[in-house]
Amino acid sequence: MTQLEEIMQLRKNVNGSYSKFCDVVLSQVVGRQDWKVNCGIIPLREYASASDEAFGLLLLENSWLLWREMAVKDDDDEKMLQKSKYTMNGAGTKKNGGWKAEGINRFNELAQMVKADREKDSAEFETMYMESKLKS
């Protein structure tokens, strides 16, 4: 299972992957200041919406291969970098900011997935996550 697959298990928090996603990606989607004020004090679901989570997951999934390649790419390496999965790679400022229809559809799928996950696995994960933030 790749790290992205682990993250997509959401609140099952396989190998701490969703906690790391929250710390690194979701915190940026929500806004760093709001995150600092709320993290560890109130449950995640009260300051990060299901749409915030879905958008963070979409951003991660969209550029996962590109970022992974950039992380291991030698500066002298001339090979072509991976393209983003759901965006037009800067090819426009049209409605939806360059997201392909496939990306918009994937966002909707992720939003439903996050909502279902929040109903099923939210309390245990959020308690653990809040406690871990209070310790740090």
N, CA and C atoms as a LAMMPS dump frame, in Angstrom:
ITEM: TIMESTEP
0
ITEM: NUMBER OF ATOMS
408
ITEM: BOX BOUNDS ff ff ff
-5.0000000000000000e+02 5.0000000000000000e+02
-5.0000000000000000e+02 5.0000000000000000e+02
-5.0000000000000000e+02 5.0000000000000000e+02
ITEM: ATOMS id mol type element x y z
1 1 1 N 0.843 -1.177 0
2 1 2 C 0 0 0
3 1 3 C 0.894 1.248 0
4 2 1 N 0.646 2.159 -0.952
5 2 2 C 1.431 3.394 -0.993
6 2 3 C 0.944 4.348 0.098
7 3 1 N 1.707 5.369 0.342
8 3 2 C 1.301 6.367 1.332
9 3 3 C -0.01 7.035 0.943
10 4 1 N -0.222 7.282 -0.347
11 4 2 C -1.476 7.892 -0.781
12 4 3 C -2.651 6.955 -0.492
13 5 1 N -2.467 5.681 -0.742
14 5 2 C -3.531 4.714 -0.431
15 5 3 C -3.822 4.687 1.067
16 6 1 N -2.791 4.82 1.873
17 6 2 C -2.989 4.87 3.329
18 6 3 C -3.787 6.105 3.728
19 7 1 N -3.455 7.232 3.151
20 7 2 C -4.172 8.476 3.447
21 7 3 C -5.635 8.345 3.05
22 8 1 N -5.894 7.697 1.921
23 8 2 C -7.258 7.546 1.428
24 8 3 C -8.093 6.592 2.284
25 9 1 N -7.48 5.983 3.278
26 9 2 C -8.235 5.188 4.255
27 9 3 C -8.831 6.103 5.327
28 10 1 N -8.556 7.392 5.203
29 10 2 C -9.092 8.462 6.035
30 10 3 C -8.9 8.192 7.524
31 11 1 N -9.953 8.264 8.294
32 11 2 C -9.86 8.226 9.756
33 11 3 C -9.457 6.871 10.331
34 12 1 N -9.234 5.901 9.478
35 12 2 C -8.623 4.658 9.967
36 12 3 C -7.185 4.956 10.372
37 13 1 N -6.651 6.036 9.826
38 13 2 C -5.338 6.573 10.195
39 13 3 C -4.23 5.523 10.095
40 14 1 N -4.213 4.798 8.989
41 14 2 C -3.22 3.753 8.765
42 14 3 C -1.815 4.342 8.886
43 15 1 N -1.022 3.788 9.782
44 15 2 C 0.358 4.243 10.02
45 15 3 C 0.452 5.747 10.323
46 16 1 N -0.608 6.308 10.88
47 16 2 C -0.611 7.73 11.216
48 16 3 C -0.73 8.643 10.01
49 17 1 N -1.082 8.051 8.862
50 17 2 C -1.083 8.809 7.61
51 17 3 C -2.124 9.928 7.574
52 18 1 N -3.305 9.712 8.165
53 18 2 C -4.317 10.766 8.107
54 18 3 C -3.984 11.901 9.073
55 19 1 N -3.391 11.558 10.185
56 19 2 C -2.916 12.608 11.096
57 19 3 C -1.901 13.494 10.388
58 20 1 N -0.986 12.873 9.658
59 20 2 C 0.03 13.635 8.92
60 20 3 C -0.624 14.472 7.826
61 21 1 N -1.615 13.903 7.126
62 21 2 C -2.36 14.663 6.116
63 21 3 C -2.991 15.903 6.76
64 22 1 N -3.605 15.723 7.923
65 22 2 C -4.235 16.851 8.614
66 22 3 C -3.197 17.912 8.968
67 23 1 N -2.066 17.481 9.499
68 23 2 C -1.012 18.412 9.911
69 23 3 C -0.431 19.198 8.738
70 24 1 N -0.204 18.519 7.625
71 24 2 C 0.526 19.129 6.507
72 24 3 C -0.389 19.756 5.464
73 25 1 N -1.43 19.057 5.049
74 25 2 C -2.267 19.533 3.944
75 25 3 C -3.518 20.252 4.445
76 26 1 N -4.294 19.57 5.281
77 26 2 C -5.564 20.154 5.722
78 26 3 C -5.348 21.462 6.48
79 27 1 N -4.277 21.54 7.236
80 27 2 C -3.99 22.783 7.965
81 27 3 C -3.841 23.971 7.015
82 28 1 N -3.319 23.715 5.821
83 28 2 C -3.146 24.783 4.834
84 28 3 C -4.467 25.134 4.159
85 29 1 N -5.316 24.143 3.95
86 29 2 C -6.625 24.397 3.336
87 29 3 C -7.484 25.225 4.28
88 30 1 N -7.479 24.873 5.556
89 30 2 C -8.276 25.576 6.559
90 30 3 C -7.716 26.975 6.807
91 31 1 N -6.422 27.091 6.771
92 31 2 C -5.745 28.346 7.079
93 31 3 C -4.926 28.167 8.34
94 32 1 N -3.692 28.512 8.269
95 32 2 C -2.748 28.251 9.354
96 32 3 C -3.18 28.902 10.673
97 33 1 N -3.686 30.112 10.619
98 33 2 C -4.074 30.803 11.852
99 33 3 C -5.268 30.12 12.516
100 34 1 N -6.303 29.818 11.752
101 34 2 C -7.454 29.097 12.308
102 34 3 C -7.013 27.759 12.882
103 35 1 N -6.103 27.108 12.187
104 35 2 C -5.61 25.807 12.64
105 35 3 C -4.93 25.948 14.005
106 36 1 N -4.061 26.928 14.125
107 36 2 C -3.327 27.127 15.39
108 36 3 C -4.275 27.412 16.55
109 37 1 N -5.295 28.194 16.291
110 37 2 C -6.242 28.57 17.335
111 37 3 C -7.088 27.374 17.777
112 38 1 N -7.505 26.538 16.849
113 38 2 C -8.478 25.485 17.14
114 38 3 C -7.897 24.093 17.383
115 39 1 N -6.771 23.791 16.776
116 39 2 C -6.217 22.444 16.824
117 39 3 C -5.892 22.032 18.261
118 40 1 N -6.437 20.902 18.665
119 40 2 C -6.2 20.393 20.011
120 40 3 C -7.19 20.903 21.039
121 41 1 N -7.992 21.892 20.667
122 41 2 C -8.959 22.471 21.599
123 41 3 C -10.379 22.022 21.265
124 42 1 N -10.704 22.037 19.976
125 42 2 C -12.035 21.591 19.571
126 42 3 C -11.895 20.498 18.508
127 43 1 N -12.902 19.656 18.352
128 43 2 C -12.82 18.585 17.357
129 43 3 C -12.596 19.129 15.949
130 44 1 N -11.812 18.418 15.203
131 44 2 C -11.455 18.772 13.837
132 44 3 C -12.678 19.105 12.988
133 45 1 N -13.724 18.329 13.117
134 45 2 C -14.912 18.519 12.275
135 45 3 C -15.601 19.857 12.532
136 46 1 N -15.269 20.541 13.636
137 46 2 C -15.9 21.816 13.938
138 46 3 C -15.196 23.011 13.302
139 47 1 N -13.975 22.818 12.818
140 47 2 C -13.3 23.939 12.145
141 47 3 C -12.772 23.578 10.761
142 48 1 N -12.875 22.312 10.389
143 48 2 C -12.546 21.881 9.03
144 48 3 C -13.781 21.176 8.478
145 49 1 N -14.337 21.715 7.436
146 49 2 C -15.547 21.127 6.862
147 49 3 C -15.199 19.872 6.057
148 50 1 N -16.218 19.105 5.748
149 50 2 C -16.025 17.936 4.884
150 50 3 C -15.491 18.392 3.52
151 51 1 N -15.938 19.545 3.058
152 51 2 C -15.437 20.094 1.789
153 51 3 C -13.961 20.462 1.884
154 52 1 N -13.542 21.006 3.033
155 52 2 C -12.12 21.306 3.241
156 52 3 C -11.295 20.03 3.116
157 53 1 N -11.748 18.986 3.803
158 53 2 C -11.022 17.71 3.757
159 53 3 C -10.988 17.159 2.339
160 54 1 N -12.138 17.178 1.665
161 54 2 C -12.208 16.653 0.299
162 54 3 C -11.284 17.437 -0.63
163 55 1 N -11.252 18.758 -0.476
164 55 2 C -10.384 19.57 -1.325
165 55 3 C -8.914 19.266 -1.052
166 56 1 N -8.548 19.115 0.213
167 56 2 C -7.172 18.744 0.541
168 56 3 C -6.787 17.408 -0.069
169 57 1 N -7.693 16.437 0.004
170 57 2 C -7.439 15.126 -0.593
171 57 3 C -7.311 15.235 -2.108
172 58 1 N -8.168 16.06 -2.725
173 58 2 C -8.11 16.259 -4.169
174 58 3 C -6.781 16.89 -4.58
175 59 1 N -6.348 17.901 -3.844
176 59 2 C -5.06 18.528 -4.144
177 59 3 C -3.924 17.524 -4.062
178 60 1 N -3.958 16.71 -3.028
179 60 2 C -2.914 15.706 -2.83
180 60 3 C -2.932 14.684 -3.962
181 61 1 N -4.099 14.164 -4.25
182 61 2 C -4.239 13.164 -5.309
183 61 3 C -3.875 13.748 -6.675
184 62 1 N -4.247 14.999 -6.915
185 62 2 C -3.99 15.665 -8.186
186 62 3 C -2.496 15.72 -8.522
187 63 1 N -1.686 15.994 -7.535
188 63 2 C -0.256 16.222 -7.812
189 63 3 C 0.659 15.2 -7.155
190 64 1 N 0.117 14.115 -6.638
191 64 2 C 0.922 13.12 -5.914
192 64 3 C 2.122 12.642 -6.727
193 65 1 N 1.897 12.21 -7.969
194 65 2 C 2.997 11.68 -8.778
195 65 3 C 4.031 12.757 -9.091
196 66 1 N 3.561 13.961 -9.367
197 66 2 C 4.471 15.076 -9.64
198 66 3 C 5.347 15.368 -8.428
199 67 1 N 4.736 15.489 -7.25
200 67 2 C 5.505 15.806 -6.043
201 67 3 C 6.457 14.672 -5.671
202 68 1 N 5.996 13.438 -5.867
203 68 2 C 6.87 12.298 -5.568
204 68 3 C 8.079 12.308 -6.494
205 69 1 N 7.849 12.587 -7.755
206 69 2 C 8.941 12.658 -8.72
207 69 3 C 9.89 13.814 -8.396
208 70 1 N 9.339 14.958 -8.016
209 70 2 C 10.173 16.116 -7.663
210 70 3 C 11.052 15.804 -6.452
211 71 1 N 10.528 15.01 -5.526
212 71 2 C 11.275 14.693 -4.313
213 71 3 C 12.518 13.85 -4.601
214 72 1 N 12.471 13.054 -5.655
215 72 2 C 13.604 12.175 -5.953
216 72 3 C 14.389 12.616 -7.188
217 73 1 N 13.921 13.649 -7.86
218 73 2 C 14.544 14.103 -9.101
219 73 3 C 15.882 14.782 -8.817
220 74 1 N 16.865 14.405 -9.579
221 74 2 C 18.183 15.04 -9.538
222 74 3 C 18.063 16.384 -10.262
223 75 1 N 18.652 17.437 -9.704
224 75 2 C 18.554 18.765 -10.321
225 75 3 C 19.07 18.788 -11.76
226 76 1 N 20.009 17.907 -12.078
227 76 2 C 20.559 17.862 -13.43
228 76 3 C 19.736 16.995 -14.373
229 77 1 N 18.75 16.314 -13.832
230 77 2 C 17.93 15.411 -14.617
231 77 3 C 16.98 16.216 -15.496
232 78 1 N 17.036 15.985 -16.784
233 78 2 C 16.237 16.736 -17.751
234 78 3 C 14.902 16.064 -18.072
235 79 1 N 14.618 14.93 -17.446
236 79 2 C 13.394 14.207 -17.808
237 79 3 C 12.151 15.043 -17.506
238 80 1 N 11.102 14.751 -18.222
239 80 2 C 9.841 15.463 -18.078
240 80 3 C 9.151 15.062 -16.779
241 81 1 N 8.682 16.038 -16.041
242 81 2 C 7.965 15.754 -14.811
243 81 3 C 6.544 15.303 -15.125
244 82 1 N 5.982 14.516 -14.217
245 82 2 C 4.601 14.07 -14.326
246 82 3 C 3.67 15.28 -14.425
247 83 1 N 2.569 15.098 -15.079
248 83 2 C 1.561 16.151 -15.139
249 83 3 C 0.555 15.929 -14.018
250 84 1 N -0.103 16.983 -13.628
251 84 2 C -1.161 16.88 -12.631
252 84 3 C -2.302 16.051 -13.199
253 85 1 N -3.007 15.372 -12.317
254 85 2 C -4.032 14.426 -12.734
255 85 3 C -5.339 15.102 -13.159
256 86 1 N -5.777 16.112 -12.42
257 86 2 C -7.109 16.686 -12.633
258 86 3 C -7.116 18.15 -13.053
259 87 1 N -5.954 18.751 -13.201
260 87 2 C -5.921 20.152 -13.624
261 87 3 C -5.302 20.249 -15
262 88 1 N -5.498 21.393 -15.61
263 88 2 C -5.023 21.591 -16.971
264 88 3 C -3.608 22.137 -16.996
265 89 1 N -2.885 21.926 -15.888
266 89 2 C -1.477 22.315 -15.81
267 89 3 C -1.241 23.761 -16.204
268 90 1 N -2.05 24.649 -15.627
269 90 2 C -1.89 26.075 -15.873
270 90 3 C -2.428 26.534 -17.205
271 91 1 N -3.23 25.704 -17.859
272 91 2 C -3.682 26.008 -19.206
273 91 3 C -4.92 26.881 -19.268
274 92 1 N -5.286 27.516 -18.187
275 92 2 C -6.442 28.384 -18.335
276 92 3 C -6.937 28.974 -17.047
277 93 1 N -7.669 30.04 -17.219
278 93 2 C -8.299 30.685 -16.07
279 93 3 C -9.804 30.702 -16.27
280 94 1 N -10.302 29.724 -16.996
281 94 2 C -11.729 29.627 -17.254
282 94 3 C -12.468 29.271 -15.98
283 95 1 N -13.772 29.167 -16.109
284 95 2 C -14.608 28.732 -14.995
285 95 3 C -14.003 27.471 -14.381
286 96 1 N -14.005 27.387 -13.071
287 96 2 C -13.45 26.279 -12.3
288 96 3 C -11.926 26.289 -12.266
289 97 1 N -11.301 27.391 -12.678
290 97 2 C -9.88 27.596 -12.51
291 97 3 C -8.971 26.554 -13.102
292 98 1 N -9.367 25.928 -14.176
293 98 2 C -8.497 24.976 -14.826
294 98 3 C -8.693 23.537 -14.387
295 99 1 N -9.686 23.278 -13.542
296 99 2 C -9.979 21.891 -13.145
297 99 3 C -10.718 21.208 -14.282
298 100 1 N -10.288 19.989 -14.595
299 100 2 C -11 19.171 -15.577
300 100 3 C -12.298 18.668 -14.946
301 101 1 N -13.252 18.313 -15.795
302 101 2 C -14.519 17.751 -15.298
303 101 3 C -14.256 16.529 -14.43
304 102 1 N -13.274 15.741 -14.79
305 102 2 C -12.902 14.562 -14.004
306 102 3 C -12.491 14.959 -12.579
307 103 1 N -11.803 16.078 -12.44
308 103 2 C -11.392 16.561 -11.122
309 103 3 C -12.569 17.038 -10.289
310 104 1 N -13.5 17.714 -10.93
311 104 2 C -14.699 18.183 -10.225
312 104 3 C -15.529 16.984 -9.762
313 105 1 N -15.65 15.995 -10.632
314 105 2 C -16.373 14.775 -10.258
315 105 3 C -15.665 14.054 -9.115
316 106 1 N -14.341 14.027 -9.166
317 106 2 C -13.581 13.365 -8.1
318 106 3 C -13.754 14.105 -6.777
319 107 1 N -13.787 15.435 -6.812
320 107 2 C -14.043 16.205 -5.589
321 107 3 C -15.374 15.796 -4.974
322 108 1 N -16.407 15.688 -5.797
323 108 2 C -17.725 15.3 -5.295
324 108 3 C -17.688 13.903 -4.671
325 109 1 N -16.963 12.979 -5.297
326 109 2 C -16.803 11.631 -4.732
327 109 3 C -16.09 11.693 -3.381
328 110 1 N -15.014 12.472 -3.334
329 110 2 C -14.252 12.593 -2.086
330 110 3 C -15.081 13.234 -0.983
331 111 1 N -15.892 14.221 -1.339
332 111 2 C -16.745 14.876 -0.339
333 111 3 C -17.721 13.871 0.261
334 112 1 N -18.305 13.032 -0.567
335 112 2 C -19.216 12 -0.062
336 112 3 C -18.466 10.98 0.798
337 113 1 N -17.265 10.63 0.366
338 113 2 C -16.446 9.683 1.112
339 113 3 C -16.096 10.24 2.494
340 114 1 N -15.725 11.512 2.544
341 114 2 C -15.37 12.156 3.812
342 114 3 C -16.598 12.234 4.722
343 115 1 N -17.736 12.611 4.168
344 115 2 C -18.96 12.698 4.975
345 115 3 C -19.303 11.346 5.586
346 116 1 N -19.221 10.295 4.807
347 116 2 C -19.512 8.947 5.314
348 116 3 C -18.489 8.54 6.372
349 117 1 N -17.24 8.875 6.136
350 117 2 C -16.179 8.537 7.086
351 117 3 C -16.359 9.292 8.399
352 118 1 N -16.785 10.536 8.318
353 118 2 C -17.034 11.323 9.527
354 118 3 C -18.152 10.702 10.367
355 119 1 N -19.163 10.199 9.72
356 119 2 C -20.273 9.569 10.442
357 119 3 C -19.843 8.266 11.098
358 120 1 N -18.947 7.541 10.448
359 120 2 C -18.558 6.211 10.897
360 120 3 C -17.396 6.233 11.891
361 121 1 N -16.317 6.916 11.57
362 121 2 C -15.071 6.807 12.33
363 121 3 C -14.6 8.104 12.969
364 122 1 N -15.445 9.088 13.053
365 122 2 C -15.005 10.412 13.459
366 122 3 C -14.582 10.525 14.92
367 123 1 N -15.403 10.046 15.838
368 123 2 C -15.174 10.31 17.263
369 123 3 C -13.833 9.774 17.753
370 124 1 N -13.529 8.532 17.443
371 124 2 C -12.276 7.937 17.922
372 124 3 C -11.065 8.658 17.353
373 125 1 N -11.081 8.903 16.047
374 125 2 C -9.955 9.593 15.422
375 125 3 C -9.803 11.004 15.984
376 126 1 N -10.896 11.729 16.075
377 126 2 C -10.805 13.119 16.506
378 126 3 C -10.342 13.241 17.95
379 127 1 N -10.766 12.331 18.805
380 127 2 C -10.285 12.339 20.191
381 127 3 C -8.783 12.088 20.225
382 128 1 N -8.343 11.067 19.491
383 128 2 C -6.909 10.759 19.429
384 128 3 C -6.124 11.932 18.851
385 129 1 N -6.645 12.536 17.791
386 129 2 C -5.937 13.636 17.137
387 129 3 C -5.833 14.848 18.065
388 130 1 N -6.94 15.197 18.736
389 130 2 C -6.914 16.334 19.674
390 130 3 C -5.916 16.081 20.796
391 131 1 N -5.93 14.882 21.352
392 131 2 C -4.999 14.555 22.447
393 131 3 C -3.557 14.641 21.982
394 132 1 N -3.286 14.19 20.766
395 132 2 C -1.91 14.258 20.253
396 132 3 C -1.462 15.711 20.076
397 133 1 N -2.371 16.596 19.724
398 133 2 C -2.033 18.005 19.55
399 133 3 C -1.802 18.695 20.89
400 134 1 N -2.521 18.273 21.903
401 134 2 C -2.316 18.855 23.234
402 134 3 C -0.96 18.487 23.814
403 135 1 N -0.469 17.3 23.437
404 135 2 C 0.829 16.843 23.921
405 135 3 C 1.987 17.551 23.241
406 136 1 N 1.74 18.023 22.013
407 136 2 C 2.85 18.634 21.264
408 136 3 C 2.938 20.12 21.442
